[in-house]
Amino acid sequence: MRVTNPLVRLTTAAAIALSASLASTAVYAEKLKIGYIYPSPVGDVGWAKKLDEGREAIEAAFGDQVESVVVENVPEGPDAARVMNQMASSGAGMIMIGSFGYMNDGLKLAKAKPDMTFIHASGYKTAPNFGNFQTRNYESAYVAGMAAGQVTESNTLGVVAAYAIPEVIGIINTFTMGAQRTNPDINVKVVWLNSWFNPAKAQESARSLAAQSADVVFSLYQDTPSVVTVAEEDGFYVINTSSDMKKYAPTKLLASLTIDWGPHFVKQVQATLDGNFEGTAYWGGMADGAVSVSSLSDDLSAEQKAELQGVMDAIASGNFHPYDGPVTAQDGSEKVAAGATLDDGSLLGIDWLVQGVETQLPN
């Protein structure tokens, strides 16, 4: 266990003893102790890194008004529930819950601890003291799809996807539709990993997609640069989520889909300190700087980059939505009519893939 002040960072194993090790820390009346629970280790890039940058933004904004307790690489399930409960019993006044699968255990604790506040990544449930947050990565995925359609020579794109949850499905759809905008002949193959963090399997899946002629592979919610480094080694283009991974693929990175939770995290901490926290759903997009597309490849022409920028400007201004109709599902049914736009409620529960995606959803 490595301990610094004000941050306490623990491995999953060390977290089992969290109650005893933190029993003497400051009480909420003096400073706000905030617990952070991450599904993967904090590296220099990826999902957990971006969550941890949100913590850094909080500490920069509030200084010694807050104290941080971080537990990383925690599997969804009993371990996560145990860690959250131990954080609460050790005096945490707020917990940031960093994975979709932590939702039900976090909500159960929130109901048992009405004086605490909680913010949960990627979920869809709320309570008066339990909010959720996610970013409109489907917006940046549309733009990245356009770039993939511009550079592909095989007309086959690959996706190494974590889980078939609505957020991931929605991103695959807009990635496909963006690619179809610049290249109507593309098809998309998906490998479902059923894991947020499995570098070896992610690399194997990327190579499998490349062997099936995919010359652009989308690393979708893989929390390491594993797919990105394979792309650089094997010579196919790669797109990744969460943070900029250009340094891991200096010649083959096509684009990085980046996110920034800092402003939202700071706002929620301020609300907790002020006593007016509300458990709402936050969905940040290009309009408020929560998502962006970084490190577009120099292999794209100036005209191609200008086309991408034009779409980003249209999304940010509200003049274009990636789910503007018509949108057709794999089975040929019309999901969004011409002139209509898929609403947020439908997006949050999306369970269908668009035409152009060859792989089916798992049962």
Secondary structure as the mmCIF struct_conf table of DSSP 4:
data_model
#
loop_
_struct_conf.conf_type_id
_struct_conf.id
_struct_conf.beg_label_comp_id
_struct_conf.beg_label_asym_id
_struct_conf.beg_label_seq_id
_struct_conf.end_label_comp_id
_struct_conf.end_label_asym_id
_struct_conf.end_label_seq_id
STRN STRN1 ARG A 2 VAL A 3
BEND BEND1 ASN A 5 PRO A 6
STRN STRN2 LEU A 7 LEU A 10
HELX_RH_AL_P HELX_RH_AL_P1 THR A 12 ALA A 15
TURN_TY1_P TURN_TY1_P1 ILE A 16 ALA A 17
HELX_RH_AL_P HELX_RH_AL_P2 LEU A 18 SER A 21
TURN_TY1_P TURN_TY1_P2 LEU A 22 SER A 24
BEND BEND2 THR A 25 THR A 25
HELX_LH_PP_P HELX_LH_PP_P1 ALA A 26 VAL A 27
TURN_TY1_P TURN_TY1_P3 TYR A 28 GLU A 30
BEND BEND3 LYS A 31 LYS A 31
STRN STRN3 LEU A 32 ILE A 37
BEND BEND4 PRO A 39 SER A 40
BEND BEND5 ASP A 44 GLY A 46
HELX_RH_AL_P HELX_RH_AL_P3 TRP A 47 PHE A 62
HELX_RH_3T_P HELX_RH_3T_P1 GLY A 63 GLN A 65
STRN STRN4 VAL A 66 VAL A 71
BEND BEND6 ASN A 73 ASN A 73
TURN_TY1_P TURN_TY1_P4 GLU A 76 GLY A 77
HELX_RH_AL_P HELX_RH_AL_P4 PRO A 78 SER A 89
TURN_TY1_P TURN_TY1_P5 SER A 90 GLY A 91
BEND BEND7 GLY A 93 GLY A 93
STRN STRN5 MET A 94 ILE A 97
BEND BEND8 SER A 99 SER A 99
HELX_RH_3T_P HELX_RH_3T_P2 PHE A 100 TYR A 102
HELX_RH_AL_P HELX_RH_AL_P5 MET A 103 ALA A 112
TURN_TY1_P TURN_TY1_P6 PRO A 114 ASP A 115
BEND BEND9 MET A 116 MET A 116
STRN STRN6 THR A 117 ALA A 121
BEND BEND10 SER A 122 SER A 122
STRN STRN7 ALA A 127 ALA A 127
TURN_TY1_P TURN_TY1_P7 PRO A 128 ASN A 129
STRN STRN8 PHE A 130 THR A 135
HELX_RH_AL_P HELX_RH_AL_P6 ASN A 137 VAL A 151
BEND BEND11 GLU A 153 ASN A 155
STRN STRN9 THR A 156 ALA A 161
BEND BEND12 ALA A 162 ALA A 162
HELX_RH_AL_P HELX_RH_AL_P7 PRO A 166 THR A 182
TURN_TY1_P TURN_TY1_P8 PRO A 184 ASP A 185
STRN STRN10 ASN A 187 TRP A 192
BEND BEND13 ASN A 194 ASN A 194
BEND BEND14 TRP A 196 TRP A 196
HELX_RH_AL_P HELX_RH_AL_P8 PRO A 199 ALA A 211
TURN_TY1_P TURN_TY1_P9 GLN A 212 SER A 213
BEND BEND15 ASP A 215 ASP A 215
STRN STRN11 VAL A 216 LEU A 220
BEND BEND16 TYR A 221 TYR A 221
BEND BEND17 ASP A 223 PRO A 225
HELX_RH_AL_P HELX_RH_AL_P9 SER A 226 ASP A 234
TURN_TY1_P TURN_TY1_P10 GLY A 235 GLY A 235
STRN STRN12 TYR A 237 SER A 242
BEND BEND18 SER A 243 SER A 243
HELX_RH_3T_P HELX_RH_3T_P3 LYS A 246 TYR A 248
TURN_TY1_P TURN_TY1_P11 PRO A 250 LYS A 252
STRN STRN13 LEU A 253 ILE A 259
HELX_RH_AL_P HELX_RH_AL_P10 GLY A 262 ASP A 274
TURN_TY1_P TURN_TY1_P12 GLY A 275 GLY A 275
STRN STRN14 ALA A 281 GLY A 284
HELX_RH_3T_P HELX_RH_3T_P4 MET A 286 ASP A 288
TURN_TY1_P TURN_TY1_P13 GLY A 289 GLY A 289
BEND BEND19 ALA A 290 ALA A 290
STRN STRN15 VAL A 291 SER A 294
TURN_TY1_P TURN_TY1_P14 ASP A 298 ASP A 299
BEND BEND20 LEU A 300 LEU A 300
HELX_RH_AL_P HELX_RH_AL_P11 ALA A 302 SER A 317
TURN_TY1_P TURN_TY1_P15 GLY A 318 GLY A 318
BEND BEND21 ASN A 319 ASN A 319
TURN_TY1_P TURN_TY1_P16 PRO A 322 TYR A 323
STRN STRN16 ASP A 324 ASP A 324
BEND BEND22 GLY A 325 GLY A 325
HELX_LH_PP_P HELX_LH_PP_P2 PRO A 326 PRO A 326
STRN STRN17 VAL A 327 THR A 328
STRN STRN18 ALA A 329 ALA A 329
TURN_TY1_P TURN_TY1_P17 GLN A 330 ASP A 331
BEND BEND23 GLY A 332 GLY A 332
STRN STRN19 GLU A 334 VAL A 336
TURN_TY1_P TURN_TY1_P18 ALA A 338 GLY A 339
STRN STRN20 THR A 341 THR A 341
HELX_RH_AL_P HELX_RH_AL_P12 ASP A 344 LEU A 348
TURN_TY1_P TURN_TY1_P19 GLY A 349 GLY A 349
STRN STRN21 VAL A 354 VAL A 354
TURN_TY1_P TURN_TY1_P20 GLN A 355 GLY A 356
STRN STRN22 VAL A 357 VAL A 357
BEND BEND24 THR A 359 THR A 359
HELX_LH_PP_P HELX_LH_PP_P3 GLN A 360 PRO A 362
#
